[in-house]
Amino acid sequence: MLRLGGDVLVTGNDANRKDASACAEVLLPAAEQSALIKACRRQPAANTPVWLMRQAGRFMKEYREIRSRVGFLELCKTPEAAAAVTVMAVEKLGVDAAIIFSDLLLPLEPMGVGLVYSSSEGPVIEHPVRSVADLERLVPVVPAESLWCVAEAIKLTRAALPAGVPLIGFAGAPFTMASYLVEGGSSRHYAHTKSLMYSAPACWHALMQLLSEVTVSYLNMQRAAGAQVLQLFDSWVGCLSEADYREFVLPYSQAVIAGLPGDVPVIHFGTGTAHLLAAMREAGGDVIGLDWRVNLHDAWEMLGGSVAVQGNLDPCVLLSEPAEIRKQVVRILSEANGRPGHIFNLGHGILPETPFDHVKYLVETVHELGAAEVIVAHGA
Ligand code: CP3
């Protein structure tokens, strides 16, 4: 038996796990008792857990200071630095979970498409994939070889975090990854992506198949390295109709989630997905991410009883004043109504211009008002 960061590591070959070789170690039990993992499993917890997408980022002066010395990709690919930034966010904010500092697009770099982060345009793919010939040029990715730095960062982070703070690993869902590969960067209308999907469906399906396979092995690698929850980001899938989602996306997101070990909670996240919630639920996940465009109570009702939810404050609320932040926390907690299985989060990432004190105030307010006894006393 090994010990790491206060957790007990056991070796197992549980028959439920699909990829036993990648999941030789399972972390027990301190994080299992955390409010976050209890919420993922819809068990009652002492408080509503809160963490924030992009909790380590430019809104924090310590992060900006590090970035003035180190490039973004270099930071992501240096395990000690990525672990330090991950832990710093937890310590500064007092959130209930860590998310490994990395980027969604990291797995695209070893495919040989020329990933660069430009300070003006954000991520740019120098050689986008828009044809079968482009697809055939993609270098096959073996995460254990070309993305080992993420596994290493997870191991270091797990060792440095308090045992009761779970560590979230993540990856992009096939659609959102495909959208960057095909567009060559961020996009407004996803015109190239949708053209490929409609005009060259065989090429589209082959691309989605390739991305889903890489994602399964990337997430299994993160799990084996010590990630205790996995989040699948399908940030831009809300641009599709439900019919197109079902035909062109659902089977691949479903295959990714089905390819993960059954003992690790999965958060399935998207934005602008009010019309896709039932279909995303079918694709899978123990927790469905909601953005601010939906009422949390109504969306949860629609999803049915067998799933937890995460969300759903508008990140722009953090640009206002503490009184408004508090008002909106009260509203979201009352929509959740004390039902086990709510993880408080933003509907999307923290904006760089957000005042640090507002983020800290948000976390404190969720802890104050989301304590089980306060919810019971006020009938939230
Ligand atoms: O949440 C966290 O704190 C963990 C780290 C994290 C980052 N990116 C760091 C980052 C996570 C979980 C992501 C996910 C990510 N990256 C997504 C999915 C979530 C979402 O926002 O929808 C997407 C689409 C990306 C791709 C990406 N990376 C974009 C579009 C950009 C540019 C926009 C921006 O915010 O700068 C990035 C860069 C990026 N990823 C930064 C950080 C901290 C800023 C880089 C910098 O320091 O200059």
Residues whose N, C-alpha, C, O or C-beta is under 5 A from the ligand:
A	BS01	CP3	L52 M53 R54 Q55 A56 G57 R67 F72 I99 I100 F101 S102 D103 L104 G122 P123 F233 S235 G349
